[in-house]
Amino acid sequence: MPSSLLLLSAYDSNSDEEQDEDNNDVNQTRLPLPASLRGVETEEVEDDPSLHDGRYRSFPHKRGNWTSLIYIPYNETVSFDHLFDQLFELCSPGIKLIKIKDPHVSLTKTFVLLYHWIKEFHLSIKEKIKVLHSYEVCFDGIEVYCNEDQSRTFLGLTVGTGKNEIESTVQLFDSCLKEYRLEPFYKEGSFHMSIAWCHGNKKTAIKERIFAKKSLIDTLSNKSEFSISVNAYIFKTGFKEFILKLQ
């Protein structure tokens, strides 16, 4: 069996998931705000791209809206860093790649939940995945992607082994999203784990540079250190994270 990453093994049975659910059930008396903070709740939050590598919010900040995502997490390794360094060198000069923080395989698009939907949505997806079992994900190459508004270009490792299990998962989550009139995953979605990105649509330029060394990149990206033993998903909404354990 290839060297793999056993996800979430550091969590005990008293997970944050249970704590979050318990905390939501507690009625707390709201204390008055200090005078210095009064009026802050109604202020509009301005997006400052300089705080996050020049990126802009996909969704405008609005009180009560929680940006959400469901994904397979991955813990970085030395091989991950080495692959990024090789890609950075191939794209320089002219294209500045930025390493992805918290790499993962997305199982939904980024979507927005109203705060009072969160608990019910969480219970719904937990129920859906009761039929799913743990599995292995391995990557079989590299591809270049551009986001929908053409503002960023990504380099990602494409999923080989585990693709069928991910497709089944996405169908289940899409059915939950539909109940809330939220967008499903991409119809022609390519399951992948992004490892680097840059500003603008640089898809053609990046392909020309990295595919000239495709054999080297494929060798690096096919290392067993990039495999993932998937025994849980993460549902992240705002600052909360819920563990969705598989059978």
CORBEL-V710320 format. One record per residue. N is the residue number from 0. PHI is phi in whole degrees, -180 to 180 (none if undefined). PSI is psi in whole degrees, 0 to 359 (* if undefined). D_LAST is the distance of its C-alpha to the last C-alpha in Angstrom with 2 decimals. Layout:
N;PHI;PSI;D_LAST
N;PHI;PSI;D_LAST
This chain:
0;none;133;19.59
1;-66;156;20.90
2;-60;131;21.12
3;-142;173;18.24
4;-107;114;17.19
5;-81;112;14.33
6;-76;139;13.61
7;63;23;14.21
8;-68;341;14.64
9;-79;352;17.70
10;-85;136;16.12
11;-95;183;16.21
12;-66;337;14.76
13;-91;73;17.67
14;-79;168;16.61
15;-61;332;18.96
16;-56;312;16.84
17;-69;322;18.00
18;-65;318;21.44
19;-61;317;21.91
20;-65;321;21.18
21;-65;318;23.58
22;-66;328;26.19
23;-68;337;26.23
24;-87;356;27.28
25;-91;126;30.27
26;-83;118;33.59
27;-112;137;35.56
28;-79;128;39.28
29;-84;125;40.21
30;-86;152;43.08
31;-65;145;45.74
32;-72;149;45.44
33;-60;153;48.03
34;-57;325;50.94
35;-68;341;50.08
36;-106;354;46.72
37;-64;138;47.92
38;93;347;47.63
39;-66;325;44.83
40;-60;332;42.27
41;-94;355;44.27
42;-75;142;44.84
43;-79;135;43.27
44;-83;124;41.17
45;-88;138;42.69
46;-80;129;40.60
47;-119;94;41.78
48;-59;336;40.55
49;-65;342;42.21
50;-83;346;39.50
51;-143;61;36.72
52;58;29;38.30
53;82;5;40.20
54;-80;148;37.27
55;-105;153;37.77
56;-62;140;35.33
57;-73;329;33.67
58;-126;137;34.09
59;-64;143;37.04
60;-68;132;36.31
61;-146;130;36.63
62;-57;133;36.16
63;94;347;33.21
64;-97;130;31.40
65;-117;114;28.24
66;-66;132;27.37
67;-136;158;23.63
68;-162;147;21.16
69;-118;134;17.44
70;-156;168;16.76
71;-99;119;15.12
72;-79;158;17.15
73;-140;136;19.14
74;-98;126;21.30
75;-62;150;24.77
76;-128;175;26.34
77;-61;323;29.94
78;-63;323;29.37
79;-62;313;28.35
80;-63;321;31.61
81;-65;318;33.62
82;-63;316;32.48
83;-60;316;33.40
84;-59;320;36.76
85;-66;317;37.51
86;-66;319;36.77
87;-60;317;38.84
88;-66;319;41.72
89;-66;328;41.63
90;-89;352;41.79
91;-94;149;44.59
92;-83;173;47.19
93;104;324;46.94
94;-125;117;43.22
95;-96;109;41.62
96;-84;144;37.88
97;-119;130;35.79
98;-70;137;32.61
99;-68;133;29.45
100;-90;139;28.26
101;55;63;24.51
102;-60;148;23.59
103;-164;168;20.43
104;-106;116;19.23
105;-74;140;19.84
106;-112;352;17.71
107;-142;165;20.47
108;-71;165;24.15
109;-68;131;25.38
110;-136;169;26.04
111;-116;129;27.77
112;-112;141;26.67
113;-72;148;29.21
114;-54;318;28.54
115;-76;357;28.36
116;-89;340;25.64
117;-57;309;23.11
118;-62;315;21.65
119;-66;319;21.42
120;-64;318;19.96
121;-59;314;17.23
122;-63;323;16.33
123;-65;314;16.54
124;-73;330;14.12
125;-62;320;11.51
126;-67;319;12.06
127;-62;320;12.01
128;-87;6;8.62
129;-61;338;6.98
130;-88;355;7.54
131;-95;147;6.09
132;-117;161;4.39
133;-61;153;5.96
134;-157;177;9.66
135;-111;138;13.20
136;-115;129;15.88
137;-128;150;19.51
138;-103;148;22.68
139;-125;13;25.66
140;165;190;28.52
141;-130;147;29.97
142;-142;161;31.11
143;-114;135;33.19
144;-130;158;32.40
145;-129;139;34.40
146;-74;173;33.19
147;-63;326;34.40
148;-95;11;37.48
149;63;19;38.47
150;-87;341;38.65
151;-145;148;36.36
152;-115;140;35.48
153;-123;148;32.29
154;-111;129;31.52
155;-136;151;27.96
156;-84;128;26.02
157;-85;141;24.79
158;-77;131;21.34
159;-107;271;21.63
160;-63;132;18.60
161;102;355;15.51
162;-62;318;17.80
163;-63;319;16.55
164;-66;322;12.94
165;-67;319;14.68
166;-59;317;17.04
167;-64;320;14.54
168;-64;314;13.09
169;-60;320;16.74
170;-61;320;17.73
171;-66;315;15.38
172;-69;325;16.68
173;-60;322;20.17
174;-66;325;20.19
175;-69;316;19.57
176;-62;322;22.28
177;-61;324;24.60
178;-62;335;24.63
179;-105;12;26.16
180;57;41;28.42
181;-106;156;26.91
182;-69;138;27.03
183;-76;178;24.26
184;-68;166;23.37
185;-59;133;26.18
186;-61;320;26.94
187;-106;38;27.82
188;-62;136;25.35
189;-104;113;25.13
190;-72;127;21.87
191;-158;169;23.06
192;-121;112;23.19
193;-68;139;26.60
194;-120;341;28.43
195;-157;160;31.89
196;-151;166;33.95
197;-148;166;37.58
198;-76;146;39.68
199;79;178;40.89
200;-92;96;40.36
201;-113;24;40.91
202;-57;310;38.79
203;-64;314;41.70
204;-63;319;43.19
205;-68;318;39.97
206;-59;317;39.24
207;-60;325;42.78
208;-82;314;42.37
209;-81;329;38.96
210;-75;347;39.09
211;-68;337;42.37
212;-118;35;40.30
213;-60;322;37.28
214;-63;321;37.11
215;-66;313;36.96
216;-64;317;34.29
217;-62;320;32.11
218;-62;316;32.49
219;-67;317;31.45
220;-76;343;28.47
221;-90;5;27.07
222;-63;147;26.80
223;-64;339;23.65
224;-64;344;23.61
225;-90;0;22.49
226;-78;156;19.16
227;-132;127;15.91
228;-88;107;12.68
229;-91;108;10.37
230;-121;5;7.39
231;-165;154;8.70
232;-110;165;11.54
233;-116;129;14.76
234;-106;110;16.71
235;-108;128;20.25
236;-138;116;23.08
237;60;231;26.42
238;-94;2;26.13
239;-93;144;22.88
240;-130;130;19.45
241;-116;137;16.21
242;-90;128;12.84
243;-111;95;10.04
244;-78;139;6.78
245;-95;165;3.81
246;-69;*;0.00
